[in-house]
Amino acid sequence: MAENGYLGRQPNDTSTVIARQQYVPTGITTTFTFVSGYDTGYVDVYMNGVRLAEGRDFTAGDGSTVYIINPATQNDVVEIVAYKAF
């Protein structure tokens, strides 16, 4: 028998999608473009596994670019994680 009466995502589907991008700069870098985009306030930034504090260690406000206050250098690993709710 076919299911009836529900439009949209199934109730047991998760309502959050996580987008993640990793960077390994080859020189001094402060600007990172996040291809998937993000909603302001729903982005985490990590450098070498340490979570950075928004406003103190990085800024993110335009939905695509993250600016790190203390520059990443060669072989640092920067990971940006964005949470997108439906």
N, C-alpha and C positions, 0 to 999 in steps of 0.2 A: 504494500500500500504506500502511496506517495505521501510525503510530509506536506502539510498545508499550513498556511497562515503566518509565515515568518519571512520577512524580507531583510536582507543584509547579512552580516557575519553571524555565524552560529554562536549562541550564548557561551559555549565552552571554549571558544577561540580566545586567545590572549588579546588584550586591547592595547598592548604596547609593542612596538617594533624597535629594535636596537640596531643602529647603524654604527659601524666602527671602521676607522681608517688609521693606518699606521704609517709613520714617516721616519726615515733615517737620513738626516741632513748630511751633506758632504762638506759643509762649512758653517759659519755662524748664521743662524736663521731665527727670525722672530715672528714671521708671518706664515700661517699654514691655511691653505684653502681646503675646506671640507666639502668634497664633491657631492655628497648626499644631502647637504644642507642640514640645518638644525633650527629648532625653535629656541629663542633666547630664554635662558634659565634652565634648559633641559639638555645641557652639554657638560660632560666631564672631560678633563684633559689630564693626561698622565705623562710624566717624563721619567724615563728609566724606572718605571713601575711605581713611582710616587705620584699620588693624586695632587694636582695643583689647585689652589684656592682661587675661585673666580673673584676678580676685582683686585686681588693682591698679587697673584702670580700670572694671571692671564685675563684678557678681556675678550668677550664674544658677544657681539650685538647686532651684526648685520645679516645673520642667517647663513653665512657661507665662509667667513674668514675668522680665524682665531689668532690673536696676537699674544705671544708669550713675553712677559716683562723681562725676565733674565734669559737671554738667548740660548737656544739649543746649539750645540757645537757638533763637530764631526763625530759620528758614531753614537750620539745620543739617540734614544728611541722615544719618539713622541707618539702617543696614541690618543685619538679623539673619539669619544663615544657620545652619541646623541640618542635621546629617547624620544620616540615619536608616538604619541597617543592617538587613538582613533576615537 
